């Protein structure tokens, strides 16, 4: 373990012991606000400190076993024990590293996921449809619920734009790094001469926050709200009432449409919720636009050069350019086995956070 990490853990252990004394003090028990704050901090440190105590005990045992290895009679048994303790030591250090990574407050939320066709015309819209199916299948494997907020279908299949709401356990934690440019290389169905084309889509993942309205102050005068008639499935209701809603946020130019519900009021509520999430994501990206690590989360432009991933059909290959990861299991990923790509980037993110932590303590 690095000395900087060890010193950080020692400081946290001291703080943990301090919190134990504070929480047992009578004057704090009757101070609800302070007691709640200290309890929360204590709970957040509990797993890490328990793991650190095990690590310290394990290190002490390793030193004792090393002494026994010098004894001729005990040498063989001591060597076996030394190997077991060393293996346990590595496991504990790995767990400590994981527990030290600061949690992202957005990880607890559900999310809106937007897929938009970019460069490539009809083929881009078709690819947007393929990405939508991929996320649907992945959501099924995680037992997540998916609600369609709005759809703009492509002329030859797929979607020009589709917005969905995904609800369930660890939704944002798993999907937050999907935001950005997704590039496809393949022979389109519309291609007559067998040439490989390159097309793009952009994906945006935004947390659904119940307190979103409190965090962002939106002036109603900044909103332009239009109504229009729904299109698509809906029986007699379609094209008979102006229930569909389009909301434009004039200062940022953000536009959201919703026609999923028969009620104009419900469509307006859904559209406003998506708009608030977009504006919040926009504000967050502005705050961190100079941070190279956070740039992973930003929505791309949809140009061919802007890409997080490339899906190469002829070679059954997917490459994540952010972490230089290449896998040859395109069909599996498109059929919902997206953890093949998601887990490595989460691990890379945690490693980055740990590196930042070690630098701060130098």
URPEVEN-V329819 format. One record per residue. N is the residue number from 1. RES is the residue in three letters. PHI is phi in whole degrees, -180 to 180 (none if undefined). PSI is psi in whole degrees, 0 to 359 (none if undefined). BURIAL is b if it has 16 or more other C-alpha atoms within 10 Angstrom, else e. Layout:
# URPEVEN-V329819
N|RES|PHI|PSI|BURIAL, N|RES|PHI|PSI|BURIAL
This chain:
# URPEVEN-V329819
1|UNK|none|137|e, 2|UNK|-64|146|e, 3|UNK|-61|321|e, 4|UNK|-63|320|e, 5|UNK|-69|318|b, 6|UNK|-60|315|e, 7|UNK|-64|322|e, 8|UNK|-62|317|b, 9|UNK|-65|321|b, 10|UNK|-62|319|e, 11|UNK|-64|319|e, 12|UNK|-66|324|b, 13|UNK|-65|319|b, 14|UNK|-62|317|e, 15|UNK|-64|322|e, 16|UNK|-63|316|b, 17|UNK|-66|324|e, 18|UNK|-64|318|e, 19|UNK|-65|324|b, 20|UNK|-58|317|e, 21|UNK|-68|319|e, 22|UNK|-62|315|b, 23|UNK|-70|338|b, 24|UNK|-90|352|e, 25|UNK|-74|137|e, 26|UNK|-63|320|e, 27|UNK|-66|334|e, 28|UNK|-81|324|b, 29|UNK|-56|324|e, 30|UNK|-87|354|e, 31|UNK|-98|92|e, 32|UNK|-58|318|e, 33|UNK|-64|310|e, 34|UNK|-66|320|e, 35|UNK|-62|319|b, 36|UNK|-66|316|e, 37|UNK|-64|315|e, 38|UNK|-68|323|b, 39|UNK|-63|319|b, 40|UNK|-64|314|e, 41|UNK|-63|320|e, 42|UNK|-63|315|b, 43|UNK|-64|321|e, 44|UNK|-65|330|e, 45|UNK|-91|344|b, 46|UNK|-54|307|e, 47|UNK|-64|318|e, 48|UNK|-64|313|b, 49|UNK|-67|322|b, 50|UNK|-61|319|e, 51|UNK|-69|320|b, 52|UNK|-65|321|b, 53|UNK|-64|320|e, 54|UNK|-63|319|e, 55|UNK|-63|316|b, 56|UNK|-63|319|e, 57|UNK|-64|319|e, 58|UNK|-64|319|b, 59|UNK|-64|322|b, 60|UNK|-64|318|e, 61|UNK|-66|325|e, 62|UNK|-62|317|b, 63|UNK|-62|318|e, 64|UNK|-66|320|e, 65|UNK|-67|324|b, 66|UNK|-60|323|e, 67|UNK|-68|322|e, 68|UNK|-67|333|b, 69|UNK|-66|342|b, 70|UNK|-81|346|e, 71|UNK|-85|125|e, 72|UNK|-60|319|e, 73|UNK|-73|326|e, 74|UNK|-95|356|e, 75|UNK|-55|308|b, 76|UNK|-63|312|e, 77|UNK|-64|321|e, 78|UNK|-65|322|b, 79|UNK|-64|319|b, 80|UNK|-62|314|e, 81|UNK|-65|323|b, 82|UNK|-62|318|b, 83|UNK|-64|318|e, 84|UNK|-64|314|e, 85|UNK|-66|322|b, 86|UNK|-64|319|e, 87|UNK|-64|317|e, 88|UNK|-64|323|b, 89|UNK|-62|317|b, 90|UNK|-65|319|e, 91|UNK|-64|317|e, 92|UNK|-66|320|b, 93|UNK|-64|322|e, 94|UNK|-65|318|e, 95|UNK|-66|320|e, 96|UNK|-62|316|b, 97|UNK|-59|316|b, 98|UNK|-63|316|b, 99|UNK|-72|337|b, 100|UNK|-79|342|b, 101|UNK|-67|123|b, 102|UNK|-59|138|e, 103|UNK|-78|143|e, 104|UNK|-83|121|e, 105|UNK|-60|338|e, 106|UNK|-78|346|b, 107|UNK|-61|336|b, 108|UNK|-81|352|b, 109|UNK|-91|159|b, 110|UNK|-76|180|b, 111|UNK|-144|158|b, 112|UNK|-97|137|b, 113|UNK|-124|120|b, 114|UNK|-109|134|b, 115|UNK|-121|126|b, 116|UNK|-126|138|b, 117|UNK|-67|140|b, 118|UNK|-115|240|b, 119|UNK|-80|136|b, 120|UNK|127|4|b, 121|UNK|61|229|e, 122|UNK|-61|322|b, 123|UNK|-64|325|b, 124|UNK|-65|319|b, 125|UNK|-66|320|b, 126|UNK|-63|318|b, 127|UNK|-65|324|b, 128|UNK|-60|322|b, 129|UNK|-65|322|b, 130|UNK|-66|320|b, 131|UNK|-65|320|b, 132|UNK|-59|315|b, 133|UNK|-62|321|b, 134|UNK|-61|314|b, 135|UNK|-69|327|b, 136|UNK|-64|314|b, 137|UNK|-66|322|b, 138|UNK|-64|318|b, 139|UNK|-62|324|b, 140|UNK|-63|319|e, 141|UNK|-66|334|e, 142|UNK|-96|0|e, 143|UNK|61|35|e, 144|UNK|-88|155|b, 145|UNK|-95|138|e, 146|UNK|-122|126|b, 147|UNK|-117|130|e, 148|UNK|-83|125|b, 149|UNK|-92|313|b, 150|UNK|-158|148|b, 151|UNK|-135|135|b, 152|UNK|-120|107|b, 153|UNK|-75|150|b, 154|UNK|-79|158|b, 155|UNK|-65|329|e, 156|UNK|-122|30|e, 157|UNK|112|166|e, 158|UNK|73|206|b, 159|UNK|-140|138|b, 160|UNK|-73|325|b, 161|UNK|-157|141|b, 162|UNK|-142|136|b, 163|UNK|-120|128|b, 164|UNK|-129|155|b, 165|UNK|-110|126|b, 166|UNK|-114|125|b, 167|UNK|-123|139|b, 168|UNK|157|192|b, 169|UNK|-81|129|b, 170|UNK|58|35|b, 171|UNK|-64|305|b, 172|UNK|-65|323|b, 173|UNK|-59|322|b, 174|UNK|-83|324|b, 175|UNK|-102|352|b, 176|UNK|-62|333|b, 177|UNK|-88|6|b, 178|UNK|-78|343|b, 179|UNK|-61|135|b, 180|UNK|134|194|b, 181|UNK|-86|133|b, 182|UNK|-119|122|b, 183|UNK|-112|137|b, 184|UNK|-119|139|b, 185|UNK|-124|114|b, 186|UNK|-168|173|b, 187|UNK|-87|112|b, 188|UNK|-67|157|b, 189|UNK|-64|334|e, 190|UNK|-85|355|e, 191|UNK|-86|127|e, 192|UNK|-97|341|e, 193|UNK|-106|10|e, 194|UNK|73|22|e, 195|UNK|-88|145|e, 196|UNK|-81|130|e, 197|UNK|-110|156|e, 198|UNK|-115|123|b, 199|UNK|-131|164|b, 200|UNK|-136|157|b, 201|UNK|-136|158|b, 202|UNK|-116|144|b, 203|UNK|-121|136|b, 204|UNK|-126|129|b, 205|UNK|-118|123|b, 206|UNK|-132|137|b, 207|UNK|-68|143|b, 208|UNK|-94|109|b, 209|UNK|-112|128|b, 210|UNK|-65|330|e, 211|UNK|-97|21|e, 212|UNK|-59|320|e, 213|UNK|-63|329|e, 214|UNK|-74|330|e, 215|UNK|-81|335|e, 216|UNK|-125|127|e, 217|UNK|-94|109|e, 218|UNK|-109|125|e, 219|UNK|-80|124|e, 220|UNK|-60|334|e, 221|UNK|-70|344|e, 222|UNK|-86|357|e, 223|UNK|-104|132|b, 224|UNK|-109|118|e, 225|UNK|-113|121|e, 226|UNK|-117|148|e, 227|UNK|-115|149|b, 228|UNK|-154|172|b, 229|UNK|-82|139|e, 230|UNK|-67|156|b, 231|UNK|-131|158|e, 232|UNK|100|200|e, 233|UNK|-65|148|e, 234|UNK|158|6|e, 235|UNK|62|223|e, 236|UNK|-67|338|e, 237|UNK|-68|329|e, 238|UNK|-64|132|e, 239|UNK|63|21|e, 240|UNK|-115|336|e, 241|UNK|-134|149|e, 242|UNK|-85|70|b, 243|UNK|-94|339|b, 244|UNK|-72|146|b, 245|UNK|-125|139|b, 246|UNK|-126|122|b, 247|UNK|-116|128|b, 248|UNK|-114|125|b, 249|UNK|-93|105|b, 250|UNK|-59|315|e, 251|UNK|-61|324|e, 252|UNK|-103|346|e, 253|UNK|78|8|e, 254|UNK|-70|133|e, 255|UNK|-126|130|b, 256|UNK|-129|133|b, 257|UNK|-117|151|b, 258|UNK|-150|128|b, 259|UNK|-138|19|b, 260|UNK|-71|326|b, 261|UNK|-96|156|b, 262|UNK|-78|337|b, 263|UNK|-89|129|e, 264|UNK|-62|323|b, 265|UNK|-63|316|e, 266|UNK|-67|320|b, 267|UNK|-63|320|b, 268|UNK|-64|318|b, 269|UNK|-63|316|e, 270|UNK|-65|314|b, 271|UNK|-62|319|b, 272|UNK|-67|322|b, 273|UNK|-64|317|b, 274|UNK|-65|318|b, 275|UNK|-61|316|b, 276|UNK|-62|319|b, 277|UNK|-65|320|b, 278|UNK|-63|315|b, 279|UNK|-65|320|b, 280|UNK|-62|317|b, 281|UNK|-65|322|b, 282|UNK|-64|315|b, 283|UNK|-64|320|e, 284|UNK|-65|319|e, 285|UNK|-66|326|b, 286|UNK|-65|321|e, 287|UNK|-66|329|e, 288|UNK|-116|17|e, 289|UNK|-65|341|e, 290|UNK|-93|357|e, 291|UNK|-90|116|e, 292|UNK|-61|327|e, 293|UNK|-72|317|e, 294|UNK|-70|338|e, 295|UNK|-59|339|e, 296|UNK|-59|331|b, 297|UNK|-86|351|b, 298|UNK|-80|147|b, 299|UNK|-74|132|b, 300|UNK|-80|179|b, 301|UNK|-90|340|b, 302|UNK|94|5|b, 303|UNK|-79|163|b, 304|UNK|-62|330|b, 305|UNK|-81|345|e, 306|UNK|-95|109|b, 307|UNK|-152|141|b, 308|UNK|-94|319|b, 309|UNK|-134|152|b, 310|UNK|-122|128|b, 311|UNK|-105|104|b, 312|UNK|-102|106|b, 313|UNK|-71|316|b, 314|UNK|-57|326|e, 315|UNK|-104|9|e, 316|UNK|52|43|e, 317|UNK|-126|140|b, 318|UNK|-126|133|b, 319|UNK|-122|127|b, 320|UNK|-97|110|b, 321|UNK|-73|341|e, 322|UNK|-71|327|e, 323|UNK|-123|14|e, 324|UNK|54|44|e, 325|UNK|-104|129|e, 326|UNK|-126|129|e, 327|UNK|-129|150|e, 328|UNK|-112|65|e, 329|UNK|-149|51|e, 330|UNK|-55|312|b, 331|UNK|-62|319|e, 332|UNK|-62|316|e, 333|UNK|-64|314|b, 334|UNK|-64|338|b, 335|UNK|-93|15|e, 336|UNK|109|355|b, 337|UNK|-87|59|b, 338|UNK|-78|345|b, 339|UNK|-62|337|e, 340|UNK|-56|326|e, 341|UNK|-100|327|b, 342|UNK|-73|315|b, 343|UNK|-61|317|e, 344|UNK|-62|324|e, 345|UNK|-75|329|b, 346|UNK|-65|318|b, 347|UNK|-63|320|e, 348|UNK|-65|320|e, 349|UNK|-62|316|b, 350|UNK|-64|321|b, 351|UNK|-63|319|e, 352|UNK|-61|317|e, 353|UNK|-64|319|b, 354|UNK|-65|321|b, 355|UNK|-64|318|e, 356|UNK|-60|318|e, 357|UNK|-62|317|b, 358|UNK|-68|326|b, 359|UNK|-67|321|e, 360|UNK|-64|332|e, 361|UNK|-97|11|e, 362|UNK|-78|none|e
